[in-house]
Amino acid sequence: QGSKRTLRSNEIMLPPSGLLDTELELNFCLQYPHFLKRDGNKLHVMLQRRKRYKNRTILGFKTLAEGLINMSQVLSTNIT
């Protein structure tokens, strides 16, 4: 959902305690050009939550965790 360069999952609702232990399986297909660019070959994976102010949701997201995948080191396969 969202912009052309951002993929977001649906919201995962937390119980009032704020703690949730659940299995999460994400599957997605990514089309990307395989020519090498300097820093353009990095896939950013971020865990985010919606920003809140005084218990109200406001525009934007707060990043809780972030990881990088260097796409030039990923083995690609053709889907037939």
FIBA-947507 format. One record per residue (C-alpha): x, z, y; residue in one letter; residue number from 1. Coordinates in nm, 2 decimals. Each point is the difference from the previous one (the first is absolute). Layout:
% FIBA-947507
{x=X	z=Z	y=Y	resn=a	resi=NUM}
...
END
This chain:
% FIBA-947507
{x=0.00	z=0.00	y=0.00	resn=q	resi=1}
{x=0.12	z=-0.04	y=0.36	resn=g	resi=2}
{x=0.25	z=-0.24	y=0.14	resn=s	resi=3}
{x=0.17	z=-0.29	y=-0.18	resn=k	resi=4}
{x=0.32	z=0.20	y=-0.06	resn=r	resi=5}
{x=-0.16	z=0.33	y=-0.10	resn=t	resi=6}
{x=-0.17	z=0.09	y=-0.33	resn=l	resi=7}
{x=-0.19	z=0.33	y=0.00	resn=r	resi=8}
{x=-0.19	z=0.16	y=-0.29	resn=s	resi=9}
{x=-0.33	z=0.17	y=0.04	resn=n	resi=10}
{x=0.01	z=0.36	y=0.12	resn=e	resi=11}
{x=0.06	z=0.27	y=-0.26	resn=i	resi=12}
{x=-0.21	z=0.31	y=0.10	resn=m	resi=13}
{x=0.17	z=0.34	y=-0.03	resn=l	resi=14}
{x=-0.18	z=0.32	y=-0.09	resn=p	resi=15}
{x=-0.02	z=0.28	y=0.27	resn=p	resi=16}
{x=0.31	z=0.16	y=-0.15	resn=s	resi=17}
{x=0.20	z=-0.31	y=0.10	resn=g	resi=18}
{x=0.16	z=-0.03	y=-0.35	resn=l	resi=19}
{x=-0.08	z=-0.28	y=-0.24	resn=l	resi=20}
{x=0.17	z=-0.07	y=-0.33	resn=d	resi=21}
{x=-0.10	z=-0.35	y=-0.12	resn=t	resi=22}
{x=0.14	z=-0.30	y=-0.17	resn=e	resi=23}
{x=0.03	z=-0.30	y=0.23	resn=l	resi=24}
{x=0.04	z=-0.35	y=-0.12	resn=e	resi=25}
{x=0.06	z=-0.27	y=0.26	resn=l	resi=26}
{x=0.01	z=-0.37	y=-0.10	resn=n	resi=27}
{x=0.06	z=-0.28	y=0.25	resn=f	resi=28}
{x=0.13	z=-0.35	y=0.01	resn=c	resi=29}
{x=0.24	z=-0.09	y=0.28	resn=l	resi=30}
{x=0.08	z=-0.36	y=0.10	resn=q	resi=31}
{x=0.33	z=-0.01	y=0.19	resn=y	resi=32}
{x=0.25	z=-0.27	y=0.08	resn=p	resi=33}
{x=0.31	z=0.03	y=-0.22	resn=h	resi=34}
{x=0.26	z=-0.11	y=0.26	resn=f	resi=35}
{x=0.22	z=0.27	y=0.12	resn=l	resi=36}
{x=-0.03	z=0.14	y=0.35	resn=k	resi=37}
{x=0.20	z=0.29	y=0.15	resn=r	resi=38}
{x=-0.23	z=0.29	y=0.01	resn=d	resi=39}
{x=-0.32	z=-0.19	y=-0.07	resn=g	resi=40}
{x=0.04	z=0.04	y=-0.38	resn=n	resi=41}
{x=-0.11	z=0.36	y=0.00	resn=k	resi=42}
{x=-0.34	z=0.12	y=-0.13	resn=l	resi=43}
{x=-0.10	z=0.32	y=0.18	resn=h	resi=44}
{x=-0.23	z=0.23	y=-0.21	resn=v	resi=45}
{x=-0.15	z=0.29	y=0.20	resn=m	resi=46}
{x=-0.23	z=0.28	y=-0.09	resn=l	resi=47}
{x=-0.22	z=0.06	y=0.31	resn=q	resi=48}
{x=-0.29	z=0.21	y=0.11	resn=r	resi=49}
{x=-0.24	z=-0.06	y=0.29	resn=r	resi=50}
{x=0.10	z=0.18	y=0.32	resn=k	resi=51}
{x=-0.22	z=0.30	y=0.10	resn=r	resi=52}
{x=-0.04	z=0.20	y=0.31	resn=y	resi=53}
{x=-0.22	z=0.32	y=0.00	resn=k	resi=54}
{x=-0.15	z=-0.10	y=-0.34	resn=n	resi=55}
{x=-0.10	z=-0.35	y=0.14	resn=r	resi=56}
{x=0.15	z=-0.33	y=-0.13	resn=t	resi=57}
{x=0.17	z=-0.19	y=0.27	resn=i	resi=58}
{x=0.16	z=-0.35	y=0.00	resn=l	resi=59}
{x=0.32	z=-0.04	y=-0.20	resn=g	resi=60}
{x=0.18	z=0.13	y=-0.30	resn=f	resi=61}
{x=0.26	z=0.27	y=-0.07	resn=k	resi=62}
{x=0.27	z=-0.10	y=-0.25	resn=t	resi=63}
{x=0.05	z=0.27	y=-0.26	resn=l	resi=64}
{x=0.26	z=-0.18	y=-0.22	resn=a	resi=65}
{x=0.17	z=-0.34	y=0.01	resn=e	resi=66}
{x=0.21	z=-0.21	y=-0.24	resn=g	resi=67}
{x=0.18	z=-0.33	y=0.02	resn=l	resi=68}
{x=0.02	z=-0.27	y=-0.27	resn=i	resi=69}
{x=0.27	z=-0.27	y=0.05	resn=n	resi=70}
{x=-0.19	z=-0.31	y=-0.11	resn=m	resi=71}
{x=0.33	z=-0.19	y=-0.06	resn=s	resi=72}
{x=0.06	z=0.23	y=-0.29	resn=q	resi=73}
{x=-0.34	z=-0.04	y=-0.16	resn=v	resi=74}
{x=-0.04	z=-0.24	y=-0.30	resn=l	resi=75}
{x=-0.30	z=-0.23	y=0.06	resn=s	resi=76}
{x=-0.21	z=-0.17	y=-0.26	resn=t	resi=77}
{x=-0.24	z=-0.30	y=0.02	resn=n	resi=78}
{x=-0.36	z=0.07	y=-0.06	resn=i	resi=79}
{x=-0.16	z=-0.28	y=-0.20	resn=t	resi=80}
END
